[in-house]
Amino acid sequence: MLPSSRCRPLRSQPSSDAATPAVSAFYDRFPYPGDPLQDGPPPGYNWRWCVDSVRAFVEGALPPLVAEQRHRPWRILDAGCGTGVSTDYLCHLNPGSSVLAVDISAGALEVARERCRRSAAATQVAELRIEQRSLLDLMDEGEFDHINSVGVLHHLDQPAAGLQALAQRLRAGGHLHLFLYADGGRWEIQRTQTALQLLGVGHGAEGLQLGRELLATLPESNRLRRHHEQRWALDTAADANFADMYLHPQECSYSVERLLAVVAASGLAFAGFSNPEVWDPARLLQGELLERARGLPDLQRWRLIEALDPDISHFEFFLRRGAPVPRQPPTDAELMASRCERNRCLWGWPSAALLGPDLMPLQLTPQELALMQAWEKHPQATLAELPMDLGAGDRCRCLRTLLSERLLHRIQD
Ligand SMILES: C[S@@+](CC[C@H](N)C(=O)[O-])C[C@H]1O[C@@H](n2cnc3c(N)ncnc32)[C@H](O)[C@@H]1O
C-alpha cells in the first residue's frame, strides 16, 4: 500500500481499526520514539504535558475545579503512548494524578514500562496503568480530564473515528492535545516514501538499510537528499525514528482546512495551536501585508501562513469539550483581587535568570522576582495582600508581564 496524503473520512464508529495489525507489527519492530532510557526523572519539561499549564494557556486562567473533581485524582489518558516519553512527563509534571497509557504495540509498551520504571514515574502519581489496548476501545474507562494523543491518529485507517472515540472519553471542559501531520512540509518525505515503496524495500530491516542508502547516494543537489540532510538527519539518527518517517505502512496528513473539518465533525471545539508562534503572521509579513493578514478570519489567516511557509510539517493543537469562554484581559482591580500559581514548567527557579515554558531565556526584574517569591511564600494571598513594598501600579505592571510570559497562572474564582 502506498502512503496516501488523504485521510479517509469517517464512515462509521468502529471499535477496531483496519490498520491496527500492520501498525502494531511495525511499532513492535521499531518502537517509537527511539529516545534513550535513563535513570531518574525525564530531562526538563514540556508544558504541553503539564495539565495546569495547558488549562491556563487555553482558558486564559486556571478554571476552578468542579465539585466532582475536588475529591479524586486528575484523570489523564495518553492515547498511543509509544515508548512512553510522553507518559513519563505526564506523570512527573502532574503529581498525584491517575494516568492511563495505552498503545496497540506490545514492543513499544515494553520500552514504555521500562522507561517509567527507571524514572520512578509511578511514585509521582496516584495510579499509573500502561496497557495494550486500542484508543478505540476504552468505553469502559469513563471520562478523562485530559487526553494526550501525539502522532497517533494519522496512523489509523479512519483517523476521524479515532478522534470521535477520544472525544467521547473527554470530560466537559477537558482538553485534548493532538499532533497530526501537515501536507505542506511533508512533500519531500512523501516522495521518498513513494520511491521506497516502488523499490519494494518493505517496512523492516531491509527498508531501513536501503532507505538510508537512498538518501546518502542520491546526487548531492537532489532536493529530497538536501531536504533530508538539512531538516531531518538529526531527528532520524535513531533507526526507529528513520523508519517512522520513511517506512511507515499507514499514515495520512492534512491541510489546515481539512484538519478543521475533521475537528468540527468530532463535536470538540478548536482551542488553539500549542505552537502559536508558528501561526503568527508577523513571523512572515510586514507593513500593509501584515495588516491585511491580521484582518483575515482565523481559517483564512492560517491558510495564508500554510501557503507562505512550506516547512510546516505538523499541526499541534488543543481541542476542548465545550467552547472556551472568551475572556477580556483583566482590569487592574481584577488583577489586585487575583491569586496566582507559579508555572511548574520553568527552568532555573528560584532565580532572576530563567528559561520560560517554551525554554526561552528570560531575565526577571528585581520587582518581578520579589513578586514571584512573595507568592511562593503566601499562596493564598491576593496581589493586593502580598506583603511587599510595591505600589498597586507596579504590582499590576509586574503581574501583567509575568502572566504574558506564562511564568504565573492566574487562578480564576
Ligand atoms: C508515532 S508513534 C507516537 C508515540 C508517542 N505518542 C509519541 O509521540 O512519543 C504512534 C503510536 O501510536 C500507536 N497507535 C497506533 N494506532 C493506535 C490505536 N488505535 N490505539 C492505540 N495506539 C495506537 C502506535 O502503536 C505507536 O506506538
The ligand as an SDF file (V2000), in Angstrom:
LIG
                    3D

 27 29  0  0  0  0  0  0  0  0999 V2000
    4.4530    7.7990   16.0750 C   0  0  0  0  0  0  0  0  0  0  0  0
    4.0920    6.8200   17.4690 S   0  0  0  0  0  0  0  0  0  0  0  0
    3.8210    8.0860   18.6800 C   0  0  0  0  0  0  0  0  0  0  0  0
    4.1690    7.6660   20.0840 C   0  0  0  0  0  0  0  0  0  0  0  0
    4.0000    8.7320   21.1460 C   0  0  0  0  0  0  0  0  0  0  0  0
    2.6600    9.2620   21.1740 N   0  0  0  0  0  0  0  0  0  0  0  0
    4.9920    9.8610   20.9550 C   0  0  0  0  0  0  0  0  0  0  0  0
    4.7440   10.7720   20.1800 O   0  0  0  0  0  0  0  0  0  0  0  0
    6.0500    9.8430   21.5950 O   0  0  0  0  0  0  0  0  0  0  0  0
    2.4330    6.2640   17.1720 C   0  0  0  0  0  0  0  0  0  0  0  0
    1.9670    5.2710   18.2170 C   0  0  0  0  0  0  0  0  0  0  0  0
    0.5530    5.1420   18.0900 O   0  0  0  0  0  0  0  0  0  0  0  0
    0.2150    3.7880   18.3570 C   0  0  0  0  0  0  0  0  0  0  0  0
   -1.1120    3.5210   17.8100 N   0  0  0  0  0  0  0  0  0  0  0  0
   -1.4950    3.4710   16.5100 C   0  0  0  0  0  0  0  0  0  0  0  0
   -2.8080    3.1850   16.4250 N   0  0  0  0  0  0  0  0  0  0  0  0
   -3.2650    3.0550   17.6980 C   0  0  0  0  0  0  0  0  0  0  0  0
   -4.5420    2.7620   18.2690 C   0  0  0  0  0  0  0  0  0  0  0  0
   -5.6050    2.5330   17.5110 N   0  0  0  0  0  0  0  0  0  0  0  0
   -4.6530    2.7460   19.6210 N   0  0  0  0  0  0  0  0  0  0  0  0
   -3.5860    2.9800   20.4090 C   0  0  0  0  0  0  0  0  0  0  0  0
   -2.3390    3.2320   19.9190 N   0  0  0  0  0  0  0  0  0  0  0  0
   -2.1810    3.2800   18.5760 C   0  0  0  0  0  0  0  0  0  0  0  0
    1.3460    3.0310   17.6720 C   0  0  0  0  0  0  0  0  0  0  0  0
    1.4550    1.6940   18.1030 O   0  0  0  0  0  0  0  0  0  0  0  0
    2.5590    3.8860   18.0250 C   0  0  0  0  0  0  0  0  0  0  0  0
    3.2020    3.4610   19.1970 O   0  0  0  0  0  0  0  0  0  0  0  0
  1  2  1  0
  2  3  1  0
  2 10  1  0
  3  4  1  0
  4  5  1  0
  5  6  1  0
  5  7  1  0
  7  8  2  0
  7  9  1  0
 10 11  1  0
 11 12  1  0
 11 26  1  0
 12 13  1  0
 13 14  1  0
 13 24  1  0
 14 15  1  0
 14 23  1  0
 15 16  2  0
 16 17  1  0
 17 18  1  0
 17 23  2  0
 18 19  1  0
 18 20  2  0
 20 21  1  0
 21 22  2  0
 22 23  1  0
 24 25  1  0
 24 26  1  0
 26 27  1  0
M  CHG  2   2   1   9  -1
M  END
$$$$
